[in-house]
């Protein structure tokens, strides 16, 4: 079931963390997707679990998903979510993005 616009406006950090865990599971379900994620983050099987316990990691996983439109659309469809929900979950974890911020 897709989230209504009202539901999307009230996304909590807890939902963001849960969605990040789902996104990580989505990446891990495909060896090629997971390897690309690991290559870009510098993580490996030896430290991924520890990284996942860092609160900042959750926002980073969602940011990774948002940076690749094709991946984002696949994840959103697989999770029965609107792609915008991922962006709102990221915002709930990391705050709003500021244009021009370094």
RARA-V691134 format. One record per residue. N is the residue number from 1. PHI is phi in whole degrees, -180 to 180 (999 if undefined). PSI is psi in whole degrees, 0 to 359 (NA if undefined). Layout:
# RARA-V691134
n=(N N)
phi=(PHI PHI)
psi=(PSI PSI)
This chain:
# RARA-V691134
n=(1 2 3 4 5 6 7 8 9 10 11 12 13 14 15 16 17 18 19 20 21 22 23 24 25 26 27 28 29 30 31 32 33 34 35 36 37 38 39 40 41 42 43 44 45 46 47 48 49 50 51 52 53 54 55 56 57 58 59 60 61 62 63 64 65 66 67 68 69 70 71 72 73 74 75 76 77 78 79 80 81 82 83 84 85 86 87 88 89 90 91 92 93 94 95 96 97 98 99 100 101 102)
phi=(999 -77 -76 -74 -63 -65 -64 -64 -75 -113 -73 -96 -58 -61 -63 -59 -65 -65 -67 -63 -64 -65 -65 -65 -63 -62 -64 -69 -72 -131 -58 -68 -62 -65 -63 -63 -60 -63 -62 -74 -93 80 -85 -146 -57 -74 -129 -64 -62 -64 -61 -65 -85 -81 -55 -67 -62 -60 -63 -65 -63 -67 -62 -60 -63 -68 -76 -126 -59 -62 -63 -59 -65 -65 -63 -62 -64 -63 -95 57 -126 -76 -57 -62 -64 -65 -63 -69 -66 -61 -63 -63 -86 -115 87 -70 -76 -112 -63 90 -70 -72)
psi=(130 145 139 167 326 317 319 331 344 35 130 161 325 317 320 316 320 318 323 320 320 321 319 319 321 316 317 340 347 119 320 316 316 317 320 316 313 318 317 332 343 7 166 175 332 337 5 316 317 318 322 342 348 123 326 335 323 313 323 322 315 323 320 316 318 335 347 100 317 315 316 314 322 314 315 315 317 328 0 47 158 143 328 333 324 318 319 325 319 316 322 329 323 353 170 147 143 122 132 356 142 NA)
